Amino acid sequence: MKKTLMAAGLTAMMSTAAAGETIGVSMALFDDNFLTVLRNGMSDYVDTLDDVDIQILDAENDVGEQLNQIENFAASGVDAMIVNPVDTSATAAMTQAAASAGVPLVYVNRQPVNLSALPDNQAFVGSNEVESGTLETFEICKLLRGQGLTDGAQAVVLMGELSNQAAQQRTADIHDVLELEMCNFIEIVEEQTANWRRTEAADLMSNWLSAGTEFDAVISNNDEMAIGAIQAMQNAGMDVEEIVVGGVDATRDALLQMQQGNLDVTVFQNSAGQGEGAVDTALALARGEDVARTIYVPFELVTPENMDDYMQAN
């Protein structure tokens, strides 16, 4: 028997009887396009398994709520937990809560700050963020060189949540690429956080445009912020096709923007691969099997030339 429950509260979770092996999942938030695909991917995968029950809760971007969910999952007797952390710098307490209860825990998508210190029954399944920002920024560098801007180009950078390891690493990747000899002609003129959100990125871009900021490229830590920037530029009457815009995730909305000529590059983050890997790892740990502490699902560069291969992927 297989059951899938998506809930915001513990009461609904506790009312569902477990069947076979039970995995409790705490997602950072439901209101995020990529995380929705990841969440649905886990549910869909569990639906193909026999005698596995998955119970998914929304932490609503609240660290305290997420820790409560972890403690409640442990108290309810789940066989394993999967956590998509709200704040990757707060995972030590989550690790301790799960370890104290003796329940295996798998972090998914967002790398925990205490990765190197995880106990034997905990692991991380995600993608190597060094690849994401590097692939994106190097492709943007090549596109700007192709436009003949090697005497000087300007870029703005949209960062994700500053407490998030992915945002930190992707931004570091941008700077590392721009230090390369072939890319050091690009100057960052603005760099601010829009917290992964489309609306915040649109507001930030509108402010930059109102202040007269000039730029040749937008380098975004994710697709949602890139789309927000595109929308703000369009609202300001700009020809977006003249600006090189990049993001990360290869979401469906982003690829539609690419089809329209507005987005030039994104990086495919395999949500299905991460979700399946997290479930498989959680079940393996629950069964006492040895697993690697870190399981990486590769990033893949997406451009207008190969975007058709990814249209249905996320």
QUIRADA-V736830 format. One record per pair of residues at least 24 apart in sequence whose C-alpha atoms are under 8 Angstrom apart, sorted by the first residue. I is the first residue (numbers start at 1). J is the second residue. Records with the same first field share a line. If there is no record, write none. Layout:
I = J + J
This chain:
1 = 50 + 51 + 52 + 53
2 = 46 + 47 + 49 + 50 + 51 + 52 + 53
3 = 47 + 52 + 53 + 54
4 = 43 + 46 + 47 + 53 + 54 + 55 + 56
5 = 54 + 55 + 56
6 = 55 + 56 + 57
7 = 55 + 56 + 57 + 58
8 = 57 + 58 + 59
9 = 57 + 58
10 = 57 + 69 + 72
13 = 55
14 = 76
18 = 53
19 = 51 + 52 + 53
20 = 51 + 52 + 53
21 = 51 + 52 + 53 + 78 + 79 + 283
22 = 52 + 53 + 54 + 55 + 78 + 79 + 80
23 = 52 + 53 + 54 + 55 + 78 + 79 + 80 + 81 + 82 + 282 + 283
24 = 54 + 55 + 56 + 57 + 73 + 78 + 79 + 80 + 81 + 82
25 = 54 + 55 + 56 + 57 + 81 + 82 + 83 + 84
26 = 56 + 57 + 58 + 59 + 66 + 69 + 70 + 81 + 82 + 83 + 84 + 85
27 = 56 + 57 + 58 + 59 + 83 + 84 + 85 + 86
28 = 58 + 59 + 60 + 61 + 62 + 66 + 83 + 84 + 85 + 86
29 = 58 + 59 + 60 + 61 + 86
30 = 58 + 60
33 = 224 + 251
34 = 249 + 251 + 271 + 314
37 = 271 + 272 + 314
38 = 271 + 272 + 274 + 275
39 = 275
41 = 271 + 272 + 275 + 276
42 = 272 + 275 + 276 + 279
45 = 275 + 276
46 = 279
59 = 86
61 = 86
62 = 86
63 = 87 + 90
67 = 93 + 94 + 97
70 = 94 + 97 + 98
71 = 97 + 98
74 = 98 + 101 + 103
75 = 101
78 = 103
79 = 103 + 104 + 283 + 286
80 = 104 + 105 + 106 + 282 + 283 + 285 + 286
81 = 105 + 106 + 282
82 = 106 + 107 + 108 + 278 + 279 + 282
83 = 107 + 108
84 = 108 + 109 + 110
85 = 110 + 112
87 = 163 + 164
88 = 112 + 113 + 163 + 164 + 165
89 = 113 + 114 + 163 + 164 + 165
95 = 122
103 = 286
104 = 282 + 285 + 286
105 = 282
106 = 278 + 281 + 282
107 = 278
108 = 274 + 275 + 278
109 = 274
110 = 164 + 165 + 166
111 = 165 + 166
112 = 165
113 = 165
115 = 293
118 = 293
120 = 293
121 = 285
122 = 285 + 293
123 = 281 + 291 + 292 + 293 + 294 + 295
124 = 278 + 293 + 294 + 295
125 = 274 + 277 + 278 + 294 + 295 + 296 + 297
126 = 274 + 295 + 296 + 297
127 = 269 + 274 + 295 + 296 + 297 + 298 + 299
128 = 296 + 297 + 298 + 299
129 = 166 + 169 + 170
130 = 169 + 170 + 173
131 = 299
132 = 170 + 173 + 248 + 267 + 299
133 = 169 + 170 + 171 + 172 + 173 + 174 + 221 + 248
134 = 170 + 173 + 174 + 176 + 177
135 = 267 + 301
136 = 219 + 246 + 247 + 248 + 265 + 266 + 267 + 301
137 = 173 + 174 + 177 + 178 + 219 + 246
138 = 177 + 183
139 = 265
140 = 217 + 219 + 244 + 245 + 246 + 265
141 = 183 + 186
143 = 244
144 = 244
149 = 185
150 = 185 + 186
151 = 185
152 = 185 + 186 + 187
153 = 185 + 186 + 187 + 215 + 216 + 217
154 = 186 + 187 + 188 + 189 + 214 + 215 + 216 + 217
155 = 186 + 187 + 188 + 189 + 190 + 215 + 216 + 217 + 218 + 219
156 = 188 + 189 + 190 + 191 + 215 + 217 + 218 + 219
157 = 188 + 190 + 191 + 192 + 218 + 219 + 220 + 221
158 = 191 + 192 + 193 + 194 + 201 + 218 + 219 + 220 + 221 + 225 + 226
159 = 191 + 192 + 193 + 194 + 195 + 196 + 220 + 221
160 = 193 + 194 + 195 + 196 + 197 + 221 + 222
161 = 193 + 194 + 195 + 196
162 = 193 + 195
167 = 221
170 = 221
171 = 221
189 = 213 + 215
194 = 225
196 = 221 + 222 + 224 + 225
197 = 224 + 225 + 228
198 = 224 + 225 + 226 + 227 + 228 + 229
199 = 225 + 228
200 = 225 + 228
201 = 225 + 226 + 228 + 229
202 = 228 + 229 + 230 + 231 + 232
203 = 228 + 232
204 = 229
205 = 229 + 232 + 233
206 = 232 + 233 + 236
209 = 233 + 236
215 = 243
216 = 242 + 243 + 244
217 = 243 + 244 + 245
218 = 243 + 244 + 245 + 246
219 = 245 + 246 + 247
220 = 245 + 246 + 247 + 248
221 = 247 + 248
222 = 247 + 248 + 249
223 = 247 + 248 + 249 + 250 + 251 + 254 + 266
224 = 254
226 = 263
227 = 254 + 257
230 = 262
250 = 302 + 310 + 314
251 = 314
252 = 311 + 312 + 314
255 = 307 + 311
258 = 303 + 304
259 = 304
264 = 303 + 304
265 = 301 + 302 + 303 + 304
266 = 301 + 302 + 303
267 = 299 + 300 + 301 + 302
268 = 299 + 300 + 301 + 302 + 310
269 = 298 + 299 + 300
270 = 297 + 298 + 299 + 313 + 314
271 = 314
272 = 314
273 = 297
